[in-house]
């Protein structure tokens, strides 16, 4: 499982897919805060890197929600994540802490077929 202290090598075992914005919408939720929107720069089954003027501090746990193109808009992929690194007001790297197996598989297939 991903933690805030997982090494860079461990975090980057999965193939990353560059995703030209706005390929799919990302919504980030943190308790006591409203949703934030962001544009993905790359995606892997281990996490994603995004551009956003609103950022959270590293080690912040959040809920991540987004749609992959083959998945109908009515069914988002949603899971828990942790901010691994952030450049305040610019970008964040999010590691997935928990995803449903079917969602992780969908991400892996999307990355593999699109790469």
N, C-alpha and C positions, 0 to 999 in steps of 0.2 A: 504494500500500500504506500501511496505517496504521503510524505509528511513535509513540513516546512523545511526540515533539515536533510531531506533526501539529496544526495549529491547530484551535480549537473550530469555526470555520466549516466546515472541511474534514471534520471528524468528524461534523458534523450535517447533511450534505447529504441523507441518506436520511430518509424519513418514519419517525417514531417512533410506536410503538403502545403506549399504556399497557396494562399487563398486570396485572390484579388478582391478587395472590398468593392461593393457590398455583396459578397456571395451568399451569405446567410446572416440573419440578424442574431445578435447575442444579447441576452438580458442577464444582468448580474443582480442578485438579491442578497442583502445582508439584513439580519433582524434589526429592527428599529430604523432602517433606511428604506427609502423607496427604490424601485428598480433603476439601474443604470444601463445605458445602451452603449455598445461598443462595436467596432468593426474588427473582424478577425484578420490577422496577417498570415498565420499558419496554424495548422491543426494536426494533431496526432492522437492516437488512442490514449496517450498519457497526459494530454493537456492541450492548451492553446495559448497563443500569443496574440494580444490585441492592442489596438489603438483606442484610447479613450481619454477625453479631457478630465474625466472623473476617475480617480484611482483609489485603491485601498492600500494600506500598508502591508508589507510582507508579513506572512503568517496569519493573515486574516482569512477565516473560513467563510465561504460564500456558497450560494446556490447559483449554478450556471444553467441557463436554458437557451437552446438554439435549435434550428431546423437544418437538417441536411437536405440537399435538393431532391433526392428520391423519396423522402418522407413527406407525406401530405402536411400542409400547413397546420392542420388541426392537431397534430401529434408532435410536440417538441421533444427533443432529448433534454433530459434534466438530471442533474446530479450535484453532489457536493464537490467543492474544489477548495484549494488553498492558494492564496497569492504567494508565488514563489519569489518573484522579484517585481519591482515597479519603479518606473521613472515618473515621479509625481506630475500629474496633469498631462502625461504623454502616452504611456503604455504600461501594460502589465503582462506577466507570464503567469498562467494559472495551471496548476497541476490538478488532475482529477483525483479526488479521494474516493469517491464511490459513484459508480454508474451501474445501471441494470446491465446484465450480460448482453441482452439483445441490443442495447444502445452502444456498448463498447464494440460489439461485432459490427454494427452498422457503420460506426466511425472507421474501423479498420478496413472494411470493404470499400467505403467511399475513398479513403486515402489511397488504397492499393490500386483501385480502378482509375482514379484521376491522375495518379503520379506518372 
